[in-house]
């Protein structure tokens, strides 16, 4: 199982209302992907609730059976369309892809 985690910050020049509209547009588009891309095993989109300036605005956590399925997702035309929406509003982002099983900590 591979996890794909991405955090996004929308344009900091946006007024509060513009930011809310942008985040809603992006989140709505992201939330439609699991029904369109069968390789997605789990998908969670969350909006940040803090007001700290260094916080990202929203987070995506998704899971795939393997790296090949992640690549299919990333190259899928529906995902590429959402990336274009994000690009209109994105100031910055970061991501981490990792194999879930390799980082389990047991006592």
Backbone bond lengths (Angstrom), bond angles and torsions (degrees), N, CA, C in turn:
res aa  C-N    CA-C-N  psi(-1)  N-CA   C-N-CA  omega(-1)  CA-C   N-CA-C  phi
1 X - - - 1.452 - - 1.529 108.10 -
2 X 1.330 116.39 133.47 1.460 120.95 176.55 1.527 108.64 -116.90
3 X 1.317 114.35 136.17 1.462 120.85 176.48 1.520 108.80 -103.23
4 X 1.316 114.95 140.44 1.463 123.59 178.72 1.528 106.21 -123.39
5 X 1.326 116.35 113.86 1.456 121.91 -176.62 1.526 108.13 -119.25
6 X 1.328 116.16 127.19 1.465 121.04 -178.97 1.529 108.27 -134.13
7 X 1.330 115.93 134.69 1.462 121.36 174.56 1.526 108.29 -119.20
8 X 1.326 115.99 143.67 1.453 121.55 -175.54 1.525 110.76 -129.73
9 X 1.310 114.35 147.34 1.462 121.58 171.15 1.529 106.49 -124.07
10 X 1.330 115.28 127.07 1.463 118.72 178.04 1.525 109.57 -81.25
11 X 1.308 115.15 168.32 1.451 122.74 -176.57 1.534 111.19 -50.48
12 X 1.323 116.65 121.55 1.468 120.92 -177.80 1.527 112.61 -71.86
13 X 1.322 117.75 -11.24 1.462 120.94 176.33 1.527 112.50 -82.07
14 X 1.333 116.25 -9.12 1.460 119.50 179.18 1.529 110.60 -67.88
15 X 1.322 115.04 141.98 1.462 120.40 169.84 1.530 107.10 -72.64
16 X 1.309 117.23 164.94 1.461 121.89 -176.23 1.533 111.80 -53.05
17 X 1.309 116.89 -44.81 1.473 120.81 -178.13 1.529 110.91 -66.68
18 X 1.325 116.87 -41.24 1.470 120.86 177.92 1.522 110.61 -62.53
19 X 1.312 116.06 -41.89 1.465 121.44 179.17 1.530 110.33 -61.88
20 X 1.322 116.96 -45.54 1.463 121.07 179.93 1.527 111.44 -62.10
21 X 1.312 116.88 -42.55 1.469 121.04 178.89 1.525 110.44 -64.37
22 X 1.325 116.94 -43.81 1.467 121.18 -180.00 1.522 111.04 -62.59
23 X 1.324 116.47 -46.71 1.467 120.04 -179.50 1.525 110.15 -62.87
24 X 1.324 117.95 -42.12 1.470 120.24 179.03 1.526 110.64 -62.13
25 X 1.329 117.46 -43.90 1.463 120.91 179.50 1.537 110.36 -59.67
26 X 1.319 116.53 -45.42 1.471 120.95 -178.54 1.520 111.24 -67.36
27 X 1.319 116.70 -48.98 1.470 120.56 -177.70 1.520 110.48 -62.40
28 X 1.320 117.91 -42.85 1.472 120.84 178.34 1.530 110.54 -59.07
29 X 1.325 116.55 -42.20 1.473 120.31 179.46 1.519 111.12 -67.32
30 X 1.328 117.28 -43.84 1.467 120.58 179.45 1.521 111.87 -61.87
31 X 1.321 116.72 -41.85 1.459 120.61 -175.96 1.534 113.51 -66.30
32 X 1.310 117.54 -16.34 1.468 121.16 178.11 1.531 112.69 -83.55
33 X 1.323 117.33 -17.17 1.467 119.84 -173.63 1.527 114.94 -63.80
34 X 1.332 120.24 -39.04 1.481 117.79 -178.48 1.527 114.35 -58.03
35 X 1.308 117.43 -30.59 1.471 119.31 179.19 1.531 111.86 -80.00
36 X 1.321 117.31 -10.03 1.454 121.61 -176.88 1.526 114.00 -109.67
37 X 1.338 116.38 -17.86 1.466 119.94 -176.43 1.525 108.19 -127.03
38 X 1.310 115.98 107.26 1.463 120.68 -171.70 1.530 114.17 -68.35
39 X 1.306 118.45 -19.02 1.468 121.05 -178.63 1.529 112.96 -71.37
40 X 1.316 117.51 -17.03 1.467 121.03 179.72 1.525 108.77 -71.82
41 X 1.332 116.56 123.77 1.461 121.63 179.01 1.521 111.55 -96.55
42 X 1.315 118.16 -36.12 1.463 121.89 171.63 1.521 107.69 -148.64
43 X 1.330 115.01 154.41 1.462 119.77 -172.23 1.512 108.39 -154.52
44 X 1.315 116.57 122.16 1.455 121.68 179.68 1.527 108.95 -132.84
45 X 1.317 115.46 126.70 1.458 121.53 176.40 1.526 106.57 -118.64
46 X 1.337 116.21 125.50 1.461 120.93 -176.59 1.518 110.17 -130.55
47 X 1.325 115.21 141.77 1.460 121.59 178.90 1.524 108.73 -100.34
48 X 1.325 116.31 133.95 1.450 122.42 178.58 1.531 110.29 -62.04
49 X 1.329 116.79 142.26 1.464 121.04 -179.44 1.529 112.65 -112.05
50 X 1.329 118.37 0.34 1.464 120.12 179.79 1.521 110.44 -96.16
51 X 1.311 115.86 161.60 1.463 122.17 -178.83 1.527 112.13 -103.90
52 X 1.312 118.82 9.00 1.462 121.07 -176.83 1.520 110.79 -67.41
53 X 1.321 116.08 139.28 1.462 120.91 -174.73 1.525 113.09 -67.26
54 X 1.311 117.40 -27.00 1.462 119.36 -178.52 1.529 112.94 -91.43
55 X 1.329 117.67 3.64 1.463 121.32 179.03 1.525 110.27 -81.17
56 X 1.311 115.66 146.64 1.458 120.72 172.33 1.532 107.56 -77.00
57 X 1.331 117.07 162.54 1.467 120.71 -175.12 1.528 114.04 -89.65
58 X 1.316 116.93 -34.32 1.468 118.74 176.53 1.511 110.13 -154.90
59 X 1.324 113.99 162.93 1.456 122.16 -171.50 1.521 109.90 -134.04
60 X 1.315 115.55 141.24 1.462 122.48 174.19 1.522 107.71 -120.03
61 X 1.328 116.67 128.38 1.458 122.19 173.86 1.522 106.66 -124.61
62 X 1.324 116.66 119.39 1.459 120.33 -179.10 1.518 109.96 -132.55
63 X 1.335 115.10 157.96 1.459 121.38 179.49 1.520 110.40 -129.46
64 X 1.323 113.48 146.13 1.465 122.28 179.56 1.519 108.11 -137.47
65 X 1.322 116.45 153.37 1.461 120.25 -179.60 1.518 112.28 -62.44
66 X 1.343 116.58 -34.96 1.464 120.23 -175.80 1.533 109.47 -158.41
67 X 1.319 114.93 173.55 1.462 120.57 -177.76 1.525 111.54 -63.74
68 X 1.316 117.50 -34.72 1.462 121.18 179.58 1.532 110.94 -62.44
69 X 1.341 116.57 -40.78 1.469 119.87 177.95 1.528 111.06 -66.31
70 X 1.327 117.43 -36.30 1.462 120.89 175.36 1.524 110.03 -61.42
71 X 1.313 116.89 -42.64 1.464 120.49 179.27 1.527 111.72 -65.76
72 X 1.330 117.04 -38.62 1.465 120.56 176.11 1.531 109.27 -60.03
73 X 1.320 116.12 -46.52 1.468 121.40 177.26 1.523 110.91 -57.53
74 X 1.325 117.14 -49.60 1.456 120.98 -176.32 1.523 112.74 -64.27
75 X 1.312 117.80 -28.97 1.463 122.16 -179.37 1.529 113.68 -97.21
76 X 1.318 116.84 -2.12 1.459 121.73 -179.06 1.533 109.72 -67.74
77 X 1.326 117.09 138.70 1.465 120.49 -176.31 1.535 112.77 -60.58
78 X 1.323 118.21 -32.00 1.469 120.55 178.10 1.531 110.53 -67.58
79 X 1.332 116.57 -40.56 1.465 120.69 177.61 1.525 110.50 -66.88
80 X 1.301 116.70 -42.19 1.466 120.94 179.54 1.538 110.29 -61.18
81 X 1.319 117.38 -36.81 1.467 120.68 177.10 1.531 111.36 -64.49
82 X 1.327 116.83 -38.49 1.465 120.49 177.75 1.522 110.43 -69.57
83 X 1.313 117.37 -38.58 1.463 121.02 177.02 1.530 110.26 -58.61
84 X 1.311 117.11 -37.30 1.470 121.13 178.00 1.531 110.98 -64.95
85 X 1.318 116.95 -38.80 1.466 120.65 176.65 1.526 109.77 -64.26
86 X 1.321 116.14 -45.87 1.464 120.91 179.33 1.523 110.68 -60.29
87 X 1.308 117.09 -42.62 1.471 121.63 -177.03 1.527 112.01 -59.32
88 X 1.330 117.26 -31.13 1.472 120.76 178.97 1.526 111.79 -63.32
89 X 1.324 116.57 -28.51 1.468 121.31 -170.96 1.533 113.84 -117.20
90 X 1.292 118.18 -13.15 1.461 122.02 -169.88 1.522 112.71 -75.93
91 X 1.321 114.58 132.21 1.455 120.30 170.44 1.525 109.50 -95.09
92 X 1.327 115.53 -43.47 1.461 119.38 179.52 1.518 109.56 -156.59
93 X 1.313 114.39 165.76 1.461 120.41 176.50 1.519 108.95 -158.29
94 X 1.303 115.37 164.37 1.457 121.67 170.97 1.518 107.03 -144.44
95 X 1.317 115.05 159.01 1.469 118.06 178.01 1.524 110.04 -146.39
96 X 1.319 113.92 158.60 1.461 122.61 174.30 1.523 106.61 -140.00
97 X 1.328 116.38 130.47 1.466 122.58 171.88 1.515 106.27 -116.61
98 X 1.328 116.96 128.61 1.466 118.79 -179.36 1.523 110.35 -149.78
99 X 1.323 113.52 154.36 1.453 119.58 176.04 1.515 107.68 -82.66
100 X 1.296 116.37 117.62 1.461 123.33 -173.98 1.524 112.46 -54.44
101 X 1.299 117.50 -43.94 1.460 121.74 -174.75 1.526 113.07 -65.44
102 X 1.315 118.56 -26.25 1.450 121.59 -175.06 1.513 113.10 -76.22
103 X 1.323 119.01 -13.85 1.442 120.22 -174.21 1.524 113.29 -119.98
104 X 1.294 116.58 17.29 1.461 119.10 176.58 1.516 109.04 -72.03
105 X 1.306 115.59 131.50 1.468 120.78 179.44 1.516 106.77 -108.45
106 X 1.308 115.17 126.58 1.462 119.74 178.72 1.514 108.88 -120.01
107 X 1.319 115.42 154.64 1.461 118.90 -179.30 1.509 111.35 -91.78
